[in-house]
């Protein structure tokens, strides 16, 4: 295990002194492989951590050339003749300690003032697979992986332009992680790029586990329930947002990309909306808005009406509700909370169990427990329909974190409805809107284009128009170059022989 310390000794050293110095840091000798060799009367050592280095390349490209040469080695001849392009010379043992855990192999000739290093990192990674959390019917299915190099390769393949910038940054004090700030130099707003860069550079943490954790550190309001930065596992979604002038962040060992700035409405957008005709894309986007309203309001409205405002219910429906609730011993508030918690239990169990078992658990558990609850008088059958509608609506959102926020918000609304009725729901909605009006994402208003009002951006947030009408990027993000293509040329009628 590596200790947080610096080596007091300085080069040049004997091999014994070098090995002793390294063992002061790597207390477990199996962590560091330190091999000694002698060649034409010259002693040298090759050392590295075996399980993070490609051992085959060490044998083929380093040890074999070193031992077969029929002349004495020097640092300069090693760099010139060993066929690896990543070689460099280090003058400090502290630099060696910093890079040995990054998969580098070191060669030290006894008595020299420099250590030669080569990058031979053995990266364990999975292959490119289909996206799991953002399922699509149309469009590319490929997803990011845990390898930053692979993810950068995918983005370069998606955006084949010299204008694409992949700026290298590092996060983490004790365990550094490579980060890439991704943006289009001629499109992205410089203020957004600088803000994101500054937040990453100013971050003072020992370790960042994943990009979703980094996102929480970087957001404008860290105690707010709603996500302010979008995340995606789809390179296609990531590349499209970058081309529109947004700023992206990729993190080593994370299959998720961060996108900022984001608006409230961007969490209701799906990449699939662009791959179908504009009528279908608009309908499904509006359907998600309605689903969001249903997910928040339906159950609280039932509780409020049955508890206080039952006069608004039609007589026939009121009789049906009365008959179904006749045997229920709980007030509507407790009855609704019981079913809501039951749905959440089933959802959480389905997620944690293996895929096939989880699907069976959700279907069978919902049917059996729901039917049993009605027959035993714990709840009414009408409330089961209401809660099921609310649960289905909350699962329609493309962004998982946004859907989780909506489900959590539903509970305060249920309490307000059970205590104050319809007035409680209206109060909750007013407070929710005020809260959303105060939010920002990378300094940009969260509810744009509704607030501040930007009518030209409606077709990029609330609905879709034919592609020839989307000649400009979203003005709310203030891109350097708002124009995507010439609208007049796109709408021009051409003959078949032109």
C-alpha positions as CSV (number, residue, x, y, z in Angstrom):
1,X,0.0,0.0,0.0
2,X,1.4,3.4,-0.9
3,X,2.0,5.9,1.8
4,X,1.6,9.6,1.5
5,X,5.2,10.5,1.9
6,X,8.2,11.8,-0.1
7,X,11.6,10.2,-0.5
8,X,14.4,12.0,1.1
9,X,17.2,10.4,-1.0
10,X,18.1,11.9,-4.4
11,X,19.7,10.5,-7.5
12,X,22.2,9.1,-8.2
13,X,21.8,6.0,-6.1
14,X,23.1,2.4,-6.0
15,X,20.5,-0.3,-6.8
16,X,20.5,-1.3,-3.1
17,X,19.7,2.3,-2.0
18,X,17.0,2.6,-4.7
19,X,15.3,-0.6,-3.7
20,X,15.5,0.3,0.0
21,X,14.0,3.7,-0.7
22,X,11.1,2.2,-2.7
23,X,10.4,-0.4,0.0
24,X,9.9,2.5,2.5
25,X,6.8,3.4,0.5
26,X,5.6,0.0,-0.8
27,X,5.6,-1.9,2.5
28,X,4.1,-5.0,0.8
29,X,6.9,-6.3,-1.4
30,X,4.5,-8.1,-3.7
31,X,3.1,-4.7,-4.9
32,X,6.3,-3.7,-6.6
33,X,8.5,-6.0,-8.8
34,X,12.1,-4.8,-8.6
35,X,14.4,-6.9,-10.9
36,X,18.2,-6.5,-11.1
37,X,20.3,-7.2,-14.2
38,X,23.9,-6.9,-15.3
39,X,24.9,-6.1,-18.8
40,X,28.5,-5.7,-20.0
41,X,29.6,-4.8,-16.4
42,X,26.8,-2.3,-16.0
43,X,24.1,-2.9,-13.4
44,X,20.6,-1.7,-14.0
45,X,17.1,-2.4,-12.6
46,X,13.6,-2.7,-14.1
47,X,10.8,-2.1,-11.6
48,X,7.0,-1.7,-11.9
49,X,3.7,-2.9,-10.3
50,X,3.0,-6.2,-12.1
51,X,-0.8,-6.3,-12.1
52,X,-1.4,-2.9,-13.7
53,X,1.2,-3.3,-16.4
54,X,1.2,-5.3,-19.7
55,X,3.8,-7.8,-18.7
56,X,4.1,-9.3,-22.2
57,X,5.2,-5.9,-23.5
58,X,7.7,-5.5,-20.7
59,X,9.4,-8.8,-21.8
60,X,9.1,-8.1,-25.6
61,X,9.9,-4.4,-25.8
62,X,12.1,-3.7,-22.8
63,X,13.9,-6.7,-21.3
64,X,14.7,-8.5,-24.5
65,X,16.3,-5.5,-26.3
66,X,18.2,-4.5,-23.0
67,X,19.7,-8.0,-22.6
68,X,20.5,-8.8,-26.3
69,X,22.4,-5.6,-27.1
70,X,26.2,-6.2,-27.5
71,X,27.2,-2.8,-26.2
72,X,26.8,-0.8,-23.0
73,X,23.6,1.0,-22.4
74,X,23.2,4.7,-21.6
75,X,20.0,6.6,-20.9
76,X,20.1,8.2,-24.3
77,X,20.6,5.0,-26.3
78,X,17.8,3.3,-24.4
79,X,15.3,6.0,-25.3
80,X,16.5,6.0,-28.9
81,X,16.5,2.2,-29.5
82,X,13.6,0.8,-27.4
83,X,10.6,0.9,-29.8
84,X,8.1,2.6,-27.4
85,X,7.0,6.2,-28.1
86,X,6.0,7.0,-24.5
87,X,9.5,7.1,-23.0
88,X,10.7,10.0,-20.8
89,X,13.5,10.7,-18.3
90,X,12.7,11.6,-14.7
91,X,15.1,13.4,-12.4
92,X,13.1,13.0,-9.1
93,X,12.1,9.9,-7.1
94,X,9.0,11.7,-6.1
95,X,7.9,11.7,-9.8
96,X,8.7,8.0,-9.9
97,X,6.3,7.4,-7.0
98,X,3.6,9.5,-8.6
99,X,3.8,7.6,-11.9
100,X,4.5,4.0,-10.8
101,X,0.8,3.7,-9.7
102,X,-0.3,4.8,-13.2
103,X,1.0,1.8,-15.0
104,X,4.5,3.0,-15.9
105,X,7.7,0.8,-16.2
106,X,11.0,2.2,-15.0
107,X,14.6,1.5,-16.0
108,X,17.4,2.8,-13.8
109,X,21.1,2.4,-14.6
110,X,23.2,2.4,-11.4
111,X,24.9,5.7,-10.8
112,X,22.8,7.7,-13.4
113,X,21.0,10.9,-12.4
114,X,17.8,10.1,-14.3
115,X,15.3,7.3,-14.4
116,X,13.7,6.2,-17.7
117,X,10.0,5.5,-17.7
118,X,7.6,4.0,-20.2
119,X,3.8,3.9,-20.1
120,X,2.6,0.3,-20.4
121,X,-0.7,0.5,-18.5
122,X,-2.9,-2.6,-18.7
123,X,-6.5,-1.3,-18.7
124,X,-9.2,-3.7,-17.7
125,X,-12.3,-2.6,-19.6
126,X,-15.5,-4.1,-21.0
127,X,-16.4,-4.0,-24.6
128,X,-18.9,-1.6,-26.2
129,X,-22.4,-2.6,-25.3
130,X,-26.0,-1.5,-25.6
131,X,-27.3,1.2,-23.3
132,X,-29.3,-0.1,-20.3
133,X,-30.8,2.9,-18.6
134,X,-31.6,4.9,-21.7
135,X,-33.3,2.4,-24.0
136,X,-34.1,3.4,-27.5
137,X,-36.2,2.0,-30.4
138,X,-34.6,4.3,-33.0
139,X,-31.0,5.6,-33.3
140,X,-27.6,4.2,-32.2
141,X,-27.6,1.9,-29.2
142,X,-24.0,2.0,-28.3
143,X,-23.1,3.2,-24.7
144,X,-20.1,4.7,-23.0
145,X,-17.8,2.4,-21.1
146,X,-15.6,2.8,-18.0
147,X,-12.5,3.5,-20.2
148,X,-11.9,7.3,-20.7
149,X,-9.8,6.5,-23.8
150,X,-12.6,4.5,-25.4
151,X,-15.1,7.2,-24.6
152,X,-12.9,9.9,-26.2
153,X,-12.5,7.7,-29.2
154,X,-16.3,7.4,-29.6
155,X,-16.8,11.2,-29.3
156,X,-14.0,11.8,-31.8
157,X,-15.7,9.4,-34.1
158,X,-19.0,11.1,-33.6
159,X,-17.7,14.7,-34.0
160,X,-15.0,14.5,-36.7
161,X,-14.0,18.2,-36.4
162,X,-10.8,20.0,-35.5
163,X,-13.1,22.3,-33.6
164,X,-13.7,19.7,-30.9
165,X,-11.7,20.3,-27.7
166,X,-11.0,17.6,-25.2
167,X,-9.3,19.5,-22.4
168,X,-7.3,17.4,-19.9
169,X,-8.0,18.0,-16.2
170,X,-7.4,16.1,-13.0
171,X,-9.7,15.7,-9.9
172,X,-8.8,14.2,-6.6
173,X,-5.9,14.8,-4.2
174,X,-5.0,11.4,-2.8
175,X,-6.5,9.4,-5.7
176,X,-6.3,11.5,-8.9
177,X,-8.8,10.8,-11.7
178,X,-8.4,12.0,-15.3
179,X,-11.2,14.2,-16.5
180,X,-11.9,15.6,-19.9
181,X,-13.7,18.9,-20.5
182,X,-15.4,18.5,-23.9
183,X,-16.7,21.4,-26.0
184,X,-16.7,23.0,-29.5
185,X,-14.3,25.9,-29.5
186,X,-16.2,28.0,-32.1
187,X,-19.7,27.2,-30.7
188,X,-19.6,26.9,-26.9
189,X,-20.0,30.0,-24.8
190,X,-16.7,30.9,-23.3
191,X,-18.2,31.9,-20.0
192,X,-19.8,28.4,-19.6
193,X,-16.5,26.7,-20.5
194,X,-14.6,28.9,-18.0
195,X,-17.1,28.3,-15.3
196,X,-17.0,24.6,-15.6
197,X,-13.2,24.5,-15.9
198,X,-12.9,26.7,-12.7
199,X,-15.3,24.6,-10.7
200,X,-13.4,21.4,-11.6
201,X,-10.0,23.0,-10.8
202,X,-11.2,24.5,-7.5
203,X,-12.6,21.1,-6.3
204,X,-10.7,20.1,-3.2
205,X,-11.6,16.4,-2.6
206,X,-9.5,13.3,-2.0
207,X,-11.4,11.0,-4.4
208,X,-14.2,11.2,-6.9
209,X,-15.8,7.8,-7.4
210,X,-17.9,8.5,-10.5
211,X,-19.1,11.3,-12.8
212,X,-22.5,11.3,-11.0
213,X,-20.6,12.1,-7.8
214,X,-18.6,14.8,-9.6
215,X,-21.8,16.3,-10.9
216,X,-23.1,16.8,-7.4
217,X,-19.9,18.7,-6.5
218,X,-20.2,20.9,-9.5
219,X,-23.9,21.8,-9.5
220,X,-25.0,25.4,-8.7
221,X,-27.2,24.3,-5.8
222,X,-26.0,21.1,-4.1
223,X,-28.9,20.8,-1.6
224,X,-31.6,21.1,-4.3
225,X,-33.6,17.9,-5.1
226,X,-33.7,18.5,-8.9
227,X,-30.7,17.7,-11.0
228,X,-29.1,20.8,-12.6
229,X,-26.7,18.9,-14.9
230,X,-27.9,16.3,-17.3
231,X,-26.2,12.9,-17.5
232,X,-26.2,10.3,-20.2
233,X,-24.7,7.0,-21.1
234,X,-25.4,7.6,-24.8
235,X,-22.5,9.0,-26.9
236,X,-25.1,10.1,-29.5
237,X,-26.9,12.3,-27.0
238,X,-23.6,13.6,-25.6
239,X,-22.3,14.5,-29.1
240,X,-25.5,16.2,-30.1
241,X,-25.6,18.4,-27.0
242,X,-21.9,19.3,-27.5
243,X,-22.6,20.3,-31.1
244,X,-25.4,22.6,-29.8
245,X,-22.9,24.6,-27.7
246,X,-23.1,22.8,-24.4
247,X,-20.2,21.7,-22.3
248,X,-19.5,18.1,-21.5
249,X,-17.4,16.3,-18.9
250,X,-16.0,12.7,-19.1
251,X,-14.4,11.0,-16.1
252,X,-12.1,8.0,-16.0
253,X,-13.8,4.8,-14.8
254,X,-17.3,6.1,-15.4
255,X,-19.7,5.2,-18.2
256,X,-21.7,8.4,-17.7
257,X,-21.1,11.8,-19.4
258,X,-22.1,15.1,-17.8
259,X,-23.8,17.8,-19.9
260,X,-24.3,21.4,-18.9
261,X,-26.0,23.8,-18.8
262,X,-29.3,22.0,-18.7
263,X,-32.9,23.3,-18.4
264,X,-35.9,21.8,-16.7
265,X,-37.2,20.7,-20.0
266,X,-34.0,19.1,-21.3
267,X,-34.6,16.3,-18.7
268,X,-37.9,15.5,-20.5
269,X,-36.2,15.2,-23.9
270,X,-35.2,11.9,-25.4
271,X,-32.7,11.4,-28.1
272,X,-35.3,9.3,-29.9
273,X,-37.4,12.4,-30.4
274,X,-35.0,13.5,-33.1
275,X,-35.0,10.2,-34.9
276,X,-38.8,10.1,-35.6
277,X,-40.9,12.6,-37.6
278,X,-41.4,15.9,-35.9
279,X,-45.1,15.2,-35.2
280,X,-44.3,12.1,-33.2
281,X,-41.4,13.7,-31.4
282,X,-43.6,16.7,-30.4
283,X,-46.5,14.4,-29.2
284,X,-44.3,12.2,-27.0
285,X,-42.5,15.2,-25.6
286,X,-45.7,16.8,-24.6
287,X,-46.9,13.4,-23.3
288,X,-44.0,13.4,-20.9
289,X,-45.0,16.9,-19.6
290,X,-48.5,15.5,-18.9
291,X,-47.0,12.4,-17.3
292,X,-44.9,14.6,-15.0
293,X,-48.1,16.5,-13.9
294,X,-49.9,13.2,-13.3
295,X,-47.0,11.8,-11.3
296,X,-47.1,14.7,-8.9
297,X,-50.8,15.6,-8.7
298,X,-53.0,12.5,-9.2
299,X,-52.6,10.8,-5.8
300,X,-52.6,14.1,-3.8
301,X,-55.8,15.1,-5.7
302,X,-57.5,11.9,-4.7
303,X,-56.6,12.3,-1.1
304,X,-57.7,16.0,-1.0
305,X,-61.1,15.3,-2.8
306,X,-62.0,12.2,-0.7
307,X,-61.0,13.9,2.5
308,X,-62.4,17.4,2.1
309,X,-63.7,18.3,-1.4
310,X,-65.9,15.2,-2.1
311,X,-68.6,17.5,-3.4
312,X,-66.8,17.9,-6.7
313,X,-67.1,14.1,-7.4
314,X,-70.0,13.1,-9.7
315,X,-72.7,11.3,-7.7
316,X,-72.3,7.9,-9.3
317,X,-68.5,7.9,-8.9
318,X,-68.9,9.1,-5.3
319,X,-71.2,6.1,-4.5
320,X,-68.6,3.8,-6.1
321,X,-65.8,5.4,-4.0
322,X,-67.9,5.2,-0.9
323,X,-68.6,1.5,-1.4
324,X,-64.9,0.7,-2.1
325,X,-63.8,2.6,1.0
326,X,-66.5,1.3,3.4
327,X,-64.3,-1.5,4.8
328,X,-61.0,0.6,4.8
329,X,-60.1,1.4,8.4
330,X,-57.6,4.1,7.5
331,X,-58.1,7.8,6.5
332,X,-57.3,8.6,2.8
333,X,-53.9,10.1,3.8
334,X,-52.6,6.9,5.4
335,X,-54.2,4.7,2.8
336,X,-52.4,6.6,0.0
337,X,-49.1,6.6,1.8
338,X,-49.4,2.8,2.4
339,X,-49.9,2.1,-1.3
340,X,-47.2,4.6,-2.4
341,X,-44.7,2.9,-0.1
342,X,-45.7,-0.5,-1.4
343,X,-45.1,0.6,-5.0
344,X,-41.7,2.0,-4.1
345,X,-40.8,-1.3,-2.3
346,X,-41.7,-3.3,-5.3
347,X,-39.8,-1.0,-7.6
348,X,-36.6,-1.0,-5.5
349,X,-36.8,-4.8,-5.1
350,X,-37.2,-5.2,-8.9
351,X,-34.1,-3.1,-9.5
352,X,-31.9,-4.9,-7.0
353,X,-32.8,-8.4,-7.9
354,X,-31.5,-10.1,-11.1
355,X,-33.2,-9.0,-14.3
356,X,-35.5,-11.9,-14.9
357,X,-36.4,-12.4,-11.2
358,X,-36.9,-8.6,-10.8
359,X,-39.4,-8.4,-13.7
360,X,-41.3,-11.4,-12.2
361,X,-41.2,-9.8,-8.8
362,X,-42.7,-6.5,-10.0
363,X,-45.5,-8.1,-12.0
364,X,-46.5,-10.9,-9.6
365,X,-45.9,-8.8,-6.5
366,X,-48.1,-5.9,-7.7
367,X,-51.0,-8.2,-8.7
368,X,-50.9,-10.4,-5.7
369,X,-50.3,-7.8,-3.0
370,X,-52.7,-5.3,-4.6
371,X,-55.5,-7.9,-4.8
372,X,-54.9,-9.1,-1.3
373,X,-54.9,-5.5,0.1
374,X,-58.3,-4.8,-1.5
375,X,-59.8,-8.1,-0.3
376,X,-58.6,-7.6,3.3
377,X,-59.9,-4.0,3.4
378,X,-56.5,-2.3,3.7
379,X,-57.2,-0.1,0.7
380,X,-59.8,0.6,-1.9
381,X,-59.6,-0.6,-5.5
382,X,-60.0,2.9,-6.9
383,X,-56.9,4.1,-5.0
384,X,-54.9,1.2,-6.5
385,X,-55.8,2.5,-10.0
386,X,-54.8,6.1,-9.0
387,X,-51.5,5.0,-7.5
388,X,-50.8,2.7,-10.5
389,X,-51.4,5.7,-12.9
390,X,-49.1,7.8,-10.9
391,X,-46.3,5.2,-10.8
392,X,-46.6,4.5,-14.6
393,X,-46.3,8.3,-15.2
394,X,-43.2,8.6,-13.1
395,X,-41.5,5.9,-15.2
396,X,-41.8,7.7,-18.5
397,X,-38.9,10.1,-18.0
398,X,-35.8,9.5,-20.0
399,X,-33.6,10.8,-17.2
400,X,-33.5,8.4,-14.1
401,X,-32.5,11.1,-11.6
402,X,-35.3,13.4,-12.8
403,X,-37.8,10.6,-12.4
404,X,-36.5,10.0,-8.9
405,X,-37.0,13.7,-8.0
406,X,-40.6,13.6,-9.2
407,X,-41.4,10.5,-7.1
408,X,-39.9,12.1,-4.0
409,X,-41.8,15.4,-4.5
410,X,-45.1,13.5,-4.6
411,X,-44.9,12.7,-0.9
412,X,-44.9,16.3,0.4
413,X,-47.9,17.0,-1.9
414,X,-49.7,14.0,-0.4
415,X,-49.2,15.3,3.1
416,X,-50.3,18.8,2.1
417,X,-53.4,17.3,0.5
418,X,-54.3,15.2,3.5
419,X,-54.0,18.2,5.9
420,X,-55.2,21.2,3.8
421,X,-57.0,19.7,0.8
422,X,-56.9,21.4,-2.6
423,X,-55.5,24.5,-1.0
424,X,-52.5,22.5,0.2
425,X,-51.9,21.2,-3.3
426,X,-52.1,24.8,-4.7
427,X,-49.7,26.0,-2.0
428,X,-47.3,23.2,-2.9
429,X,-47.4,24.0,-6.6
430,X,-46.7,27.7,-5.9
431,X,-43.7,26.8,-3.8
432,X,-42.5,24.4,-6.4
433,X,-42.7,26.9,-9.2
434,X,-41.0,29.6,-7.1
435,X,-38.2,27.1,-6.2
436,X,-37.7,26.2,-9.9
437,X,-37.6,29.9,-10.9
438,X,-34.7,30.4,-8.5
439,X,-32.6,27.5,-9.8
440,X,-29.8,27.9,-12.3
441,X,-27.6,25.5,-14.3
442,X,-24.0,26.7,-14.8
443,X,-25.4,30.2,-14.1
444,X,-28.2,29.9,-16.8
445,X,-31.9,30.1,-15.8
446,X,-33.4,26.6,-15.1
447,X,-36.8,27.3,-16.6
448,X,-35.7,28.9,-19.8
449,X,-37.4,29.3,-22.4
450,X,-40.5,29.9,-20.1
451,X,-38.5,32.2,-17.8
452,X,-37.0,34.3,-19.1
453,X,-39.5,34.1,-22.0
454,X,-37.7,33.1,-25.3
455,X,-40.3,32.2,-27.9
456,X,-37.7,31.3,-30.5
457,X,-36.5,28.4,-28.3
458,X,-39.9,26.8,-27.8
459,X,-39.4,24.4,-30.7
460,X,-36.2,23.2,-29.1
461,X,-37.6,22.5,-25.7
462,X,-41.4,22.2,-25.5
463,X,-42.0,20.7,-28.9
464,X,-40.4,20.0,-32.3
465,X,-40.8,21.5,-35.7
466,X,-39.5,20.1,-39.1
467,X,-35.7,20.0,-39.2
468,X,-35.6,22.8,-41.8
469,X,-37.0,25.2,-39.2
470,X,-34.2,24.3,-36.7
471,X,-31.5,26.4,-38.4
472,X,-30.4,28.0,-35.2
473,X,-29.1,26.7,-31.9
474,X,-30.9,27.4,-28.7
475,X,-30.3,31.1,-28.0
476,X,-30.7,30.7,-24.2
477,X,-27.3,29.1,-24.0
478,X,-25.7,32.1,-25.8
479,X,-23.5,30.1,-28.2
480,X,-20.7,31.9,-30.1
481,X,-22.2,30.7,-33.4
482,X,-26.0,30.4,-33.2
483,X,-26.4,29.5,-36.8
484,X,-26.5,25.8,-37.8
485,X,-27.3,26.1,-41.5
486,X,-29.0,28.4,-44.0
487,X,-32.8,28.2,-43.6
488,X,-33.5,29.6,-47.0
489,X,-31.2,27.0,-48.7
490,X,-32.8,24.2,-46.7
491,X,-36.3,25.2,-47.7
492,X,-35.5,25.8,-51.4
493,X,-37.3,23.6,-53.9
494,X,-34.9,21.8,-56.3
495,X,-35.5,20.0,-59.5
496,X,-34.5,16.4,-59.7
497,X,-31.6,17.1,-62.1
498,X,-30.0,19.8,-60.0
